Amino acid sequence: MVSSGGTGQGPGAEGAGEVAARATWPVVACVGVAVTALVALHVDGVGTVDPIVQTLSDYVALPGGYALLGVAALALAAAVWMLGAGLRGWGLTAPAAPAALLSVASGGFVAAAVFPTNDPGTAAGPVADLHRVAGGIVLLALPLAAWMVARRAVESPAWRAAAPALTRLSVAVAALSVLFLLSNVPIVISGSPIFAVLGVLQRVLYAVMLVLLLVIARAARATAVAARTAVDLPVAAAVQATIEGPLDERLGRTA
C-alpha cells in the first residue's frame, strides 16, 4: 500500500480496523429486524399457530404472515452475507471457505423468503418443496461455516478470545440442525411428523443461531478495536516524538 502523506498511514487513515468496526453494526441491526418480525408473528399468531408443534413457516397462513416471514428471512440473509463478506477484512485466517458457505446460507434465506411453504392442512406443492430445500441449505451451510470460523479463530490472534464461544455455539447449532432435519424426514415421506415438539425445537435452533451471528459480529468488532489500537499507538508515539524533539532542542539551547 502506498502512503497517503500526512500521518503516514495508508489510504483511509483509520486503517482496516475502523472499516471493520463500521461494518459490524449493520449485522446487529439486521438481526434486530429479524427478531422484531418474528416476535410480531408470534403475537399475531396467538390462538392460531401452536408454537409447540408448528414451525415458523406456518405463520404464512396469518394475514401479513408471508410479508413478515419475508422480512425476517431477508434480514437474516443480509446479516449472514455481511458476515461472510467481512471475514477477510476482519483478519480471520483463510476466510474463503467459510465466507463462501455463508454466502450459500444467505442465498438459502433469500429463497426461503421468496418461496413460502404451504398453508397448514393443505398439500405441499412445488413452491413449498423449494421452501424446504432452501431451509435445508441454510441448516447445512450455516453451521458448517460457523464451525470453520471457530476453527480458524483459534489460529487468528485477534479472534482467539472468541474461539471457545464460537466453537460451543457452532456445535450446538449443528446438532440442533441435524435433529431438526431428521425430524422433518417423516413429514416429507408421509406428511405427518413423529416429533411432537417440532416447533419448540426449531425456535430453540434459531435462537441459538441468532446468538451465534451476534457472537461472530462481536468477535469482528473486537478485531476492529485491536487493529485500530495497533494503528493509533505508533502514530501517537510519532506525534509525541515530533513535539518533544524540538522542545528538548530548545531547552538545551536555553540551558
C-alpha positions as CSV (number, residue, x, y, z in Angstrom):
1,M,0.0,0.0,0.0
2,V,1.2,3.5,-0.8
3,S,1.4,6.2,1.8
4,S,-1.2,9.0,1.6
5,G,1.1,11.5,3.2
6,G,0.2,13.5,6.4
7,T,0.4,11.0,9.2
8,G,2.0,8.3,7.0
9,Q,-1.0,5.9,7.2
10,G,-2.3,4.1,4.2
11,P,-5.4,5.1,2.3
12,G,-8.3,5.7,4.7
13,A,-6.4,7.0,7.7
14,E,-8.4,4.9,10.2
15,G,-7.0,1.7,8.8
16,A,-8.7,-1.7,8.2
17,G,-9.8,-1.9,11.9
18,E,-12.0,1.2,11.5
19,V,-13.6,-0.2,8.4
20,A,-14.4,-3.5,10.2
21,A,-15.8,-1.6,13.2
22,R,-18.2,0.3,10.9
23,A,-19.2,-3.0,9.2
24,T,-20.4,-4.9,12.3
25,W,-23.4,-2.7,13.4
26,P,-25.5,-3.5,10.3
27,V,-25.3,-7.2,11.2
28,V,-26.7,-6.4,14.6
29,A,-29.3,-4.2,13.1
30,C,-30.4,-6.9,10.7
31,V,-30.6,-9.5,13.5
32,G,-32.8,-7.0,15.4
33,V,-35.1,-6.6,12.4
34,A,-35.5,-10.4,12.1
35,V,-36.2,-10.7,15.8
36,T,-38.8,-7.9,15.7
37,A,-40.6,-9.5,12.8
38,L,-40.6,-13.0,14.5
39,V,-41.9,-11.5,17.7
40,A,-44.7,-9.8,15.8
41,L,-45.6,-13.1,14.1
42,H,-45.8,-14.8,17.5
43,V,-48.0,-12.1,18.9
44,D,-50.3,-12.1,15.9
45,G,-50.4,-15.9,15.9
46,V,-51.6,-16.4,19.4
47,G,-54.5,-18.9,19.3
48,T,-53.9,-19.6,15.6
49,V,-50.4,-21.1,15.4
50,D,-49.2,-23.5,18.0
51,P,-45.6,-22.7,18.7
52,I,-45.1,-26.0,20.4
53,V,-46.0,-28.1,17.4
54,Q,-45.9,-25.8,14.3
55,T,-42.9,-24.3,12.7
56,L,-42.1,-20.7,12.0
57,S,-43.1,-21.2,8.3
58,D,-46.7,-21.9,9.3
59,Y,-47.2,-18.3,10.2
60,V,-47.6,-17.8,6.4
61,A,-51.3,-18.6,7.0
62,L,-51.7,-15.4,9.0
63,P,-52.8,-12.1,7.4
64,G,-49.5,-10.4,6.6
65,G,-47.6,-13.5,7.6
66,Y,-45.9,-14.0,4.3
67,A,-44.6,-10.4,4.4
68,L,-43.3,-10.7,8.0
69,L,-41.6,-14.0,7.3
70,G,-40.0,-12.5,4.2
71,V,-38.7,-9.5,6.2
72,A,-37.2,-11.9,8.8
73,A,-35.6,-14.2,6.2
74,L,-34.2,-11.3,4.1
75,A,-32.8,-9.6,7.2
76,L,-31.0,-12.8,8.2
77,A,-29.8,-13.2,4.6
78,A,-28.3,-9.7,4.8
79,A,-26.7,-10.3,8.2
80,V,-25.2,-13.6,7.1
81,W,-24.0,-12.2,3.8
82,M,-22.3,-9.2,5.5
83,L,-20.5,-11.5,7.9
84,G,-19.2,-13.6,5.1
85,A,-18.1,-10.6,3.1
86,G,-16.3,-9.1,6.1
87,L,-14.3,-12.1,7.2
88,R,-11.2,-11.3,5.1
89,G,-11.1,-7.7,6.3
90,W,-11.6,-8.7,9.9
91,G,-8.4,-10.7,9.9
92,L,-9.7,-14.3,10.1
93,T,-7.2,-16.8,8.8
94,A,-8.1,-18.5,5.5
95,P,-11.6,-16.9,5.3
96,A,-12.5,-18.0,1.7
97,A,-14.3,-21.3,2.6
98,P,-16.5,-20.1,5.5
99,A,-17.2,-16.9,3.5
100,A,-18.4,-19.0,0.6
101,L,-20.6,-21.1,2.8
102,L,-22.1,-18.0,4.5
103,S,-23.0,-16.7,1.0
104,V,-24.7,-20.0,0.3
105,A,-26.7,-19.8,3.5
106,S,-27.6,-16.2,2.7
107,G,-29.0,-17.4,-0.7
108,G,-30.9,-20.1,1.2
109,F,-32.6,-17.4,3.3
110,V,-33.5,-15.4,0.2
111,A,-35.0,-18.4,-1.5
112,A,-37.0,-19.3,1.7
113,A,-38.4,-15.8,1.7
114,V,-39.4,-15.9,-1.9
115,F,-40.9,-19.4,-1.9
116,P,-43.3,-19.8,1.1
117,T,-44.4,-23.1,2.5
118,N,-48.0,-24.4,2.1
119,D,-50.7,-23.4,4.4
120,P,-51.2,-25.8,7.3
121,G,-53.7,-28.6,6.4
122,T,-53.1,-28.3,2.7
123,A,-51.0,-30.4,0.4
124,A,-47.4,-29.3,-0.3
125,G,-46.7,-28.2,-3.8
126,P,-43.5,-27.3,-5.8
127,V,-43.2,-23.9,-4.1
128,A,-43.4,-25.5,-0.6
129,D,-40.8,-28.1,-1.7
130,L,-38.5,-25.2,-2.8
131,H,-39.0,-23.6,0.6
132,R,-38.0,-26.8,2.4
133,V,-34.9,-27.2,0.2
134,A,-33.9,-23.6,0.9
135,G,-34.3,-24.2,4.6
136,G,-32.2,-27.4,4.4
137,I,-29.5,-25.4,2.6
138,V,-29.4,-22.9,5.4
139,L,-29.2,-25.5,8.1
140,L,-26.4,-27.3,6.4
141,A,-24.3,-24.4,5.2
142,L,-24.5,-22.1,8.2
143,P,-23.4,-24.5,11.0
144,L,-20.5,-25.7,8.8
145,A,-19.4,-22.1,8.1
146,A,-19.7,-21.3,11.8
147,W,-17.6,-24.3,12.7
148,M,-15.0,-23.3,10.1
149,V,-14.9,-19.8,11.6
150,A,-14.5,-21.2,15.1
151,R,-11.6,-23.4,14.0
152,R,-9.8,-20.6,12.2
153,A,-10.4,-18.3,15.2
154,V,-8.0,-20.4,17.2
155,E,-5.3,-19.6,14.6
156,S,-6.1,-15.9,14.3
157,P,-4.7,-13.8,17.2
158,A,-7.4,-11.2,17.1
159,W,-10.2,-13.9,17.1
160,R,-8.6,-16.3,19.6
161,A,-10.5,-15.0,22.6
162,A,-13.9,-15.7,20.9
163,A,-12.9,-19.2,19.7
164,P,-14.3,-21.2,22.7
165,A,-17.7,-19.5,22.5
166,L,-17.8,-19.8,18.7
167,T,-17.0,-23.5,19.0
168,R,-19.7,-24.2,21.5
169,L,-22.3,-22.3,19.6
170,S,-21.4,-23.8,16.2
171,V,-21.6,-27.3,17.6
172,A,-24.9,-26.5,19.3
173,V,-26.4,-25.1,16.0
174,A,-25.0,-28.1,14.1
175,A,-26.5,-30.6,16.5
176,L,-29.9,-28.9,16.6
177,S,-29.9,-28.5,12.8
178,V,-29.3,-32.2,12.3
179,L,-32.0,-33.1,14.8
180,F,-34.5,-30.7,13.1
181,L,-33.7,-32.0,9.6
182,L,-34.1,-35.6,10.7
183,S,-37.4,-34.8,12.4
184,N,-38.6,-33.4,9.1
185,V,-38.0,-36.6,7.2
186,P,-41.3,-38.3,8.2
187,I,-43.1,-35.1,7.1
188,V,-41.6,-35.3,3.7
189,I,-42.3,-39.0,3.4
190,S,-45.7,-39.4,5.0
191,G,-46.9,-35.8,5.6
192,S,-47.1,-36.2,9.3
193,P,-44.4,-35.5,12.0
194,I,-43.4,-38.0,14.6
195,F,-41.7,-35.4,16.8
196,A,-44.4,-33.8,18.9
197,V,-42.5,-30.6,19.8
198,L,-41.0,-29.7,16.4
199,G,-42.0,-26.1,16.8
200,V,-40.0,-25.8,20.1
201,L,-37.0,-27.4,18.5
202,Q,-36.9,-25.0,15.6
203,R,-37.4,-22.0,17.8
204,V,-34.5,-23.1,20.1
205,L,-32.4,-23.7,17.0
206,Y,-33.0,-20.3,15.5
207,A,-32.5,-18.6,18.9
208,V,-29.0,-20.2,19.2
209,M,-28.3,-19.3,15.6
210,L,-29.1,-15.7,16.2
211,V,-26.8,-15.7,19.2
212,L,-24.1,-17.2,17.1
213,L,-24.4,-14.5,14.5
214,L,-24.1,-11.8,17.2
215,V,-21.1,-13.5,18.7
216,I,-19.3,-13.6,15.3
217,A,-20.2,-9.9,14.9
218,R,-18.8,-9.1,18.4
219,A,-15.6,-11.0,17.6
220,A,-15.2,-9.0,14.5
221,R,-15.8,-5.8,16.4
222,A,-13.1,-6.9,18.9
223,T,-10.6,-7.4,16.0
224,A,-11.5,-3.9,14.8
225,V,-10.7,-2.3,18.1
226,A,-7.4,-4.3,18.3
227,A,-6.5,-3.2,14.7
228,R,-7.3,0.4,15.4
229,T,-5.2,0.4,18.6
230,A,-2.3,-1.1,16.7
231,V,-2.5,1.7,14.1
232,D,-3.1,4.5,16.6
233,L,-0.3,3.8,19.1
234,P,2.6,4.1,16.6
235,V,1.1,7.3,15.2
236,A,0.7,8.8,18.7
237,A,4.3,7.9,19.5
238,A,5.5,9.5,16.3
239,V,3.5,12.7,17.0
240,Q,4.8,12.8,20.6
241,A,8.4,12.4,19.3
242,T,7.8,15.1,16.8
243,I,6.6,17.5,19.5
244,E,9.2,16.6,22.2
245,G,12.2,16.7,19.8
246,P,12.2,20.4,19.1
247,L,11.2,21.2,22.6
248,D,14.2,19.3,24.0
249,E,16.4,21.1,21.5
250,R,15.1,24.5,22.6
251,L,15.5,23.6,26.2
252,G,19.1,22.5,25.6
253,R,20.0,25.8,23.9
254,T,18.4,27.7,26.8
255,A,20.5,25.9,29.3
